[in-house]
Amino acid sequence: AQSVTQPDIHITVSEGASLELRCNYSYGATPYLFWYVQSPGQGLQLLLKYFSGDTLVQGIKGFEAEFKRSQSSFNLRKPSVHWSDAAEYFCAVADFSGGYNKLIFGAGTRLAVHP
Amino acid sequence: NAGVMQNPRHLVRRRGQEARLRCSPMKGHSHVYWYRQLPEEGLKFMVYLQKENIIDESGMPKERFSAEFPKEGPSILRIQQVVRGDSAAYFCASSPRSWTRPTDTQYFGPGTRLTVL
């Protein structure tokens, strides 16, 4: 069955430090992969998505993610974190098995940023 | 160009009451998805609807839950006889088509946070 694993439940970094959030997926075919961010009490905002082509994807707010098929991973990175990046981050894969698409989400990683 | 609208944003119900959650998709979108986020968990798919049709309700509990997307008006997620375990954030997403093309994306609303006392 398709699934998404985010191994880190909570991560704390200092402002200005680099960030990497891990995501592993299980999917039989070529995956469509996404990262969403959820600020407290807010809805989900799409950060970036991968469908095909270049395995390094650029997103909004200075984020990027790299698709590695051999590792079944789609890790999210940012070179320098800002205090406003504190939020919950969700990795998702699109499930095509029903002939249409629905998203399967990981459990999320909560990011705290120290000044 | 308004995004996906959901109302109410917060809803408080006592056990046994009914909850009605509304979702207005983005203009031009005819496909709606509902997801539920339990506390400290990720989002879980509940149901996928097109106008006047339920396409997939495999993620929705068989009892007490129902969803509709009429020809006119918003999509409604209805929970009858709510219990404490229904307390969660319910998110709606819309897309312009069944999203078989990479350029299509699901756009999420701000969610309705349901609290059952």
Chai-1 contact restraints between the chains, C-beta under 6 A:
chainA,res_idxA,chainB,res_idxB,connection_type,confidence,min_distance_angstrom,max_distance_angstrom,comment,restraint_id
A,G43,B,F108,contact,1.0,0.0,6.0,A-B,restraint_1
A,G43,B,G109,contact,1.0,0.0,6.0,A-B,restraint_2
A,G43,B,P110,contact,1.0,0.0,6.0,A-B,restraint_3
A,G43,B,G111,contact,1.0,0.0,6.0,A-B,restraint_4
A,L44,B,F108,contact,1.0,0.0,6.0,A-B,restraint_5
A,F51,B,P102,contact,1.0,0.0,6.0,A-B,restraint_6
A,F90,B,G42,contact,1.0,0.0,6.0,A-B,restraint_7
A,G98,B,D56,contact,1.0,0.0,6.0,A-B,restraint_8
A,Y100,B,S98,contact,1.0,0.0,6.0,A-B,restraint_9
A,N101,B,W99,contact,1.0,0.0,6.0,A-B,restraint_10
A,K102,B,F45,contact,1.0,0.0,6.0,A-B,restraint_11
A,F105,B,G42,contact,1.0,0.0,6.0,A-B,restraint_12
A,F105,B,L43,contact,1.0,0.0,6.0,A-B,restraint_13
A,G106,B,G42,contact,1.0,0.0,6.0,A-B,restraint_14
A,A107,B,E41,contact,1.0,0.0,6.0,A-B,restraint_15
A,A107,B,G42,contact,1.0,0.0,6.0,A-B,restraint_16
A,G108,B,G42,contact,1.0,0.0,6.0,A-B,restraint_17
